Amino acid sequence: MARSNYNTKQKDLLSSYLKETGGKHFTVEDVCKHFASKSCEIGVATVYRYLEKMIGEGVVSKYIIDEHSAACFQYLDEKVCDRKHEHFHLKCEKCGELIHLESKALSSVQNKIETQYGFSLDPKRTVLYGLCSACNEK
């Protein structure tokens, strides 16, 4: 019985953290570092288990950008992110930041590719690589 309460507490802590992310991408490592900095250990397996459950519930989205990067997750808060709206991504090659890209121009290109070639792009895996503004300034 105590184990059940422990897991419920961890799920509540994780849910609170996800709400604090403001819709930004995060990794399991980010979650674990956050809780470790607060002297509140949550195991990696526990974080993955809860995230997978939340993905199934439709409140978290998982992005696998490439085979060299850790999976990124995003809390789908209605205030921050429209769940029905897909978006592309920008990834900084220097610091690894992953940025949402909502662009009518790219959506138009996506539609043209589908119409002209019958090919459907997966926005969750469509990434443009370059340098973010912070890395560009350095």
C-alpha positions in Angstrom: 0.0 0.0 0.0 2.8 2.4 0.8 4.3 1.7 -2.6 1.1 2.8 -4.3 1.1 6.1 -2.4 4.8 6.6 -3.3 4.1 6.2 -7.0 1.1 8.5 -6.7 3.3 11.2 -5.1 5.8 10.8 -7.9 3.1 11.1 -10.5 1.9 14.3 -8.9 5.4 15.7 -8.8 6.0 14.8 -12.4 2.6 16.3 -13.4 3.5 19.5 -11.6 6.9 19.6 -13.4 5.3 19.1 -16.8 2.9 22.0 -16.2 5.9 24.2 -15.3 7.6 23.4 -18.7 5.2 25.8 -20.5 5.0 23.5 -23.5 8.8 23.4 -24.0 10.5 20.2 -25.0 12.3 18.2 -22.3 14.1 14.9 -22.0 14.0 12.3 -19.3 17.4 13.5 -18.2 16.0 17.0 -17.8 13.3 15.7 -15.6 15.7 13.6 -13.4 18.1 16.6 -13.1 15.3 18.9 -12.1 14.2 16.6 -9.2 17.8 15.8 -8.2 18.4 19.5 -7.8 15.5 19.6 -5.4 16.8 16.5 -3.5 13.8 14.6 -4.7 14.9 11.5 -6.5 12.6 9.9 -9.1 14.0 6.9 -11.0 14.5 7.0 -14.7 12.3 3.9 -15.2 9.5 5.6 -13.2 9.8 8.8 -15.3 9.6 6.7 -18.6 6.7 4.7 -17.3 4.6 7.8 -16.4 5.5 9.6 -19.6 4.5 6.6 -21.7 1.2 6.5 -19.8 0.6 10.2 -20.4 1.4 9.7 -24.1 -1.3 7.1 -24.2 -3.7 9.6 -22.5 -2.8 12.2 -25.0 -1.4 14.8 -22.6 2.3 14.3 -23.6 3.8 14.0 -27.0 7.1 12.2 -27.8 9.5 13.3 -30.5 12.4 11.2 -31.8 14.4 13.5 -33.9 17.3 11.2 -34.9 19.1 8.2 -33.7 21.8 10.3 -32.1 19.5 12.3 -29.8 17.5 11.4 -26.7 13.8 11.4 -27.2 12.1 14.7 -26.4 8.8 15.1 -24.8 6.2 17.9 -24.6 3.4 18.5 -22.2 0.3 19.3 -24.3 -1.3 22.0 -22.2 -4.3 23.5 -24.0 -3.1 27.0 -22.9 0.3 26.5 -24.5 -0.1 24.0 -27.3 -2.9 23.2 -29.7 -3.0 19.4 -29.8 -4.6 19.3 -33.2 -2.0 21.6 -34.8 1.2 19.9 -35.9 4.4 21.9 -36.1 7.9 21.5 -37.5 11.1 21.8 -35.5 14.3 23.7 -35.5 17.3 22.0 -33.8 20.4 23.9 -32.8 23.5 21.9 -33.8 25.6 23.6 -31.1 23.5 23.5 -27.9 20.8 21.0 -29.0 17.8 23.3 -28.3 14.6 22.1 -30.0 12.3 24.9 -31.1 8.7 24.7 -32.4 8.3 26.1 -35.9 4.8 27.1 -36.9 5.0 28.4 -40.4 2.3 28.9 -43.0 5.0 28.8 -45.7 6.2 25.4 -44.6 2.6 24.2 -44.2 2.1 25.3 -47.8 5.2 23.3 -48.9 3.9 20.3 -46.9 0.6 20.5 -48.8 2.3 20.9 -52.2 4.5 17.8 -51.5 1.4 15.8 -50.6 -0.6 17.0 -53.6 2.2 16.8 -56.1 4.0 13.7 -54.9 1.5 11.9 -52.8 4.0 12.0 -50.0 2.9 12.8 -46.4 5.5 14.6 -44.2 5.5 13.7 -40.5 5.9 17.1 -38.8 6.9 15.4 -35.6 10.0 14.2 -37.3 10.6 17.1 -39.7 13.6 19.0 -38.4 15.6 21.9 -39.8 19.1 22.1 -38.4 21.2 25.2 -37.8 22.1 27.6 -34.9 19.7 29.2 -32.5 19.9 32.9 -31.8 21.9 32.5 -28.6 24.5 30.3 -30.3 24.6 32.7 -33.3 25.5 35.5 -31.0 28.6 33.7 -29.6 
